[in-house]
Structures are given as C-alpha cells and as structure tokens.
Amino acid sequence: MCGGGSAVLLGDCYVTCGVLGEGGFGRVLIVKQRATGRVLALKIMRKRALASGGPLAVEQALREREVLIKLARQPHPFIVRLHHAFQDVANLYLAMDYIGGGDIFDLLQRYGRVPLSYAVFAGASLCLALEHVHSMGVLYRDLKPENVLVAMSGHLVLADFGLAKCLVSHGDRTTTLCGTPAYMAPEMLRGEAYGCEVDWWAFGCVMYNLIAGRDAFREDAMDKLISRVRRGDYEGHRLDGVEHAGELIGALLQTNMEQRIGAKGLRDHPFFARIDFDRLVSRSLRPPCIP
C-alpha cells in the first residue's frame, strides 16, 4: 500500500507530471496519485546522498519527516500537509500538498512590495500558521519569504520543515544555530537557549519584507549583518505612513525575547484590526487580491 512505510513501486502509486526542483540530496516532483487523482508534491531524498552529507543531513531529513507526521494529525489550512511518508532501498519519500502559485519571495522579486491589504491578510494567515505549529509542540526555525508558498487562490501556506524541531514540552529551549542569518533572532546569534520567540522575530522580518518591500537587515559583510541583527537596527522610517506598522514591527523585532510579542498580542494588535481570524482560519475570508 502506498504510504505504508515499506518498499513500494513508485510507479504503481503515482504518475509523474513534472519536476518542481532539484538539490544536493534529491528532487521534488509533481505527481498524480493513481488511486485518487490528487496532485501532490513528492519530495525524494536519496539515502546515499544523505549519508554522504553526514549525521546532520540524516538527522535533518528524519526530523522533517517526524515533524510533518506530527502536524498531519491536526491539519491546518495554512500549513502544507503530509499525505504519505514511505521509503525504499534507495530513497525516502514525502508526498505533500502541491501548491502551485510560487512563494512570497517570488512576489517581492516581481512587484517590489505587495498591496498593504494583502500584507495584512498574509501576516494574519502566517500568524495563525505559526500559532498552530507552536501549539503542536513544534519550533519552526526557518521562516523566510522563500518558505511561504502562495496558493492559486491567494492564500498562504507555510512549507519546508527541514529545520523544524519537536519540543519535549511547552516552554522547552534549544541552542542549535540554524536558519538564514537575516531572519535569525538575536538570542540565537548570541548562542543563548531559545524557544518559540525566534519564530516571532522571523515573522517580524517577513512582515517588514511585505510592508517595506525590502529586507529588515541588509549588509554585504556577514559580521556587519550579525551585528545589526543583534542590535535590532532596522530602518524604521521605511514604515512611515503605514498605520500601526511601526508599532507592529517594533513589537516583533524586540531584541529582548521576553518582551517580544506573540500570537495572542498579534491577534489583538491594531494592525490586524480588520481581520476576522475565525473567518480567516475557515477560509471563508477571501484574499483582498490574488497576486
């Protein structure tokens, strides 16, 4: 049976429709499930390549599988869903939702910035996605525009859980340095123990991208970039004229993680005053535009 965890003949379960991407450890295909006709994204990771990448690469692949299986127990409309996880002698396979509209990075590259109404809608959607991830005992750790997919409907979907980690208990801390430097929280860069607050920092960076049309932290030299992030030194004037944006970003890009705003504060923040979160999570609230 497809998705059963034992060796299967890939061709018996799926029809390959195209290639989404390729990397050092494998590739992602667009496939159609023979039994249902559902179109999925099939991530194929070569075991030999993972082994050559060392223990960290193997651990990351297994952790991604673990996290996606955990999240699939309580699916969320703004989080990519795992449908099947299985393996054969050569590969590991993860069959997930296929989201066909590109990602936030593509949007920003194409348009420079998105309409404010869409930035508000997108931010509220991401807030709900992160809130759910955290409620399931998962730390995401890699929020950036490239990992936020845009469905053809205009809704957002959080994807790529390769750096995510299952927490032992609520409030648990870890110390692994990982992610993209421009989106990493100061406490992580300082080598301190951290928790879910790092995801809200990265959320602040993504919101800055959406509102200002550029990165919150930019430097050509890595040491200067890290220094700027640690100080929380972003260009606040680029948010001028956008009602409540400066307050929102200031509350998210708070270098003291204990003072950083989280899901509850964000739901009540005036920047999101026009969002009905109940309608949003049920997808009865339509995007203000389809990018």
N, C-alpha and C positions, 0 to 999 in steps of 0.2 A: 504493500500500500504506500502511495506517495506520502512523504512527510512522516513516515513511521520511525525514522532514525536508523534503519538498517540499509544495506546497499540496495539501490534501485536502479533500474534502467531509466535514465533521464528522458529518453525519447518516448517511453511509454506513458509518461505523465504530462509532458509539456511539448508544445510546438514552439520552436524558436522563431521570433518575429524580427529581432534586431539586436544591436549591441548598444547599450547605454554608455559604457565606459570601460576602460582597462587600466590596471595598475600593476604594481610590482608583485602583488600576491594573488592576482586573479582578474576577474572581469565581472561586469554586471550585464545581464541580458534582459531584453524584453521578451517575455514568453506568454503563451496562452495555455492555460490549464485544460487538458483534454476533457476531463470529467465535467467541468462546469462552464468552460468558455471564458472564464475570468482572465483578464490580462494582468500580469504581475511583473515585478522586477525581481530577477533571480540573481542573487549575489553568489558567485562561485569563487571559493578560496582554495588555492592549491596547497595541499598539505606539505609538499616538498618545499615550496617557496616559503611557507610559514616557518618550517623547521630551520631553513637557511637563515631566516631573519632573526633567529634566536628566541630564547624563552619569552621575551617581552611581546614579540609578534604573536606567538602562540597564545599567550595569556590574553592578549587583547581580543583575538578572534573568539576565544571561548567565552570571554566576558561579554562581548557584544551579543552572542547567542543567548547567554543566560539572561541578560537584561531584556532583550526583545521577547523572550518566552514569558518572563515575568509580566511585562507590560501588556502582552496579548491577553492575559487573563481578565483584564478590565480595559477593553479598547476605548480609545478617546478619539474624537473626530479630528483633532489637530495633531495627532501623533501617528507616524507611519506604523502600520500593523503587520506583524509577522504572521503568515498563514501556514508555512511549513518550514521545518528545520530538519535536515537529514544529511547523510554522508555516504560516500562510497570509498573504495580503496584509495582513490587519488584526491578527492575533494571534499570540502564542507560546503553545504548549500543553505542559503537563507532565501526563502520566497516571500516577498513583501508586497505591499501595495505599490502599484505603478502610478506615479504622479507625473503627469505629462506636461506641466507648464513651466519648467525651468525652476529657478530659485531667486531669492531676494538679491543676491549678488548680480545675477543677470539683469534684473530690473534696474538696479542702481547704475550698472555699466551702460545700459541703454538710454535711460532717461535722466541720470544725474541725481534726481530725487523723485519721490512719489508724491501724489497729492496728499495734503495733510489729512483729509478724511480717511484715506487708505492707510496712512501711517498709524492713525488712532485705531482703526479696525485691526490692522496687523498686530499692533502692540498688545491689544486686548486678547487676541487669539493666542499669541505666544505666552502671555501671562497665564492663561488657562492651561496651556500645554505644560509649562514648567511646574505649575501648581500640582497638576496631576502626577507628573514624573516624581516629584518630591513626596507626594502622598503615598506613592508606591514604594518608597524607600530607595529611590534611585537618585544619584547625583549625575548630572548630565556632562558637565565639564568641557563642552566644545561648541558652545553657542556662538555662531557667526553667520553672516548672510548666506554663505555657501551651503549651510546645513538646514536652511529653512526653505522648503520647497513651496512652489505656488501651483495649486491645482488649476485646472482649466476653468473652474467655477470662480476663481479668485480667492478661495480660501487657502490658508496656510497650513502646512504640515511639517512638523519637526521630524528630522530624519538623521541618519548617521550616528549610531550609538556606540561607535568604536572606542570612545574614551570614557563612556559612562561606567559607573560603578554602583553595585548594590551595597547599600549601607547595612550594617549589622543591626542597628537600632536607630530610632529617631534621635537626631542631635549628634549622631556619630561623626567623627572627624577623620580626615586622612591627610597625607602630606605629599603625595606624588605630584611632581611638577609635570603638567601636561596641558596641551591646548595650543592656541595661537597667541603669541605674545601680546598683540594689540588688544586682545579680548580677555586676557588673564587678569585676575584680581590682584591687588597689591599684596594681600596676605599670602597668596600662592607664590608670588615672585620673591617675597621675603623668606620663604621656606617655612612658614608657620603652618600649624594644623588648621584645616579649613573644612567648611561644610557647604550647605546649600547656598550660602550667601554668595559664593563665587559665581553661581549661575545668574543671580540677580544683577551682579556687576556687569557680566557679559550682556545681559538683557539691556542694560543701560547703554552699552556701546552700540548694540544693534539699533536701539531707538534713536540714538544720535545719528547713525547712518541714515535712517529713514527720514528723520526730520531735517537734518542739515545737508544731506547728500554727500557726506564725506566721513572719513574715519574720525573718531573722537581723539585718537592718539596716533600721530604720524611722525616718524623720524626715519631718516635713511640709515643711521647707525643704530644697531641693536642696543648698545649700552645707553644711548640717549633715550630711546623708546622706553626701555625699562624704567629709567629714572623718571620719565614723565608720567608713566602709569602709576608708579609708587607715590608720586605727589598728587595724583589726580588732576593733572594740569592739562585740561582740555580747553578749547576756545569757546567759552560760553556765549560770546557775542553773536555767534552764528545761529543761536536760538532766539535772538531778539525778534520781537514781533509775532512770535508764535505763542499764543496764550497758554500759560501754565507749563510750557515746555522746559523752561529753565529750572523751575521747581522740581519737575519730574526727574530730569537728568541729574540735578544736584543731589536728589534723594537716593538715586541709584548708584551714581559714581561717588559714593561716600567712602573714603579710604578706611574709615573705621567700620569694620564689618558688623559690629554690634549695633551701629546706628543706621545701617543700610535698610532701606525699605524692602518689604517682601510682598507676597501675594495679597494679604489682607489689606495693607496700606494702598496697594496699587488699585485694587477694586474700588476703593473709596476715593481715589485721587481725582481732583477736578479735571485733569487732562482727559480722563475716560468718562466724564460725567454723562455723555450722550450715549454710552454703550449700555445696553441691557444684556448683562452677562448670561442670564438664563436663556434668553433667545439666541445669544451667540453660540453657546455650547450645544444647543439643539439644532443649530444651523438653520434656524428659521429667520435669523437676521442676515440679510444678504450683504455681500461686499458693496461698498459705495461705488466701486468701479471694478472692471476686470482688466488688469494691466496687460 
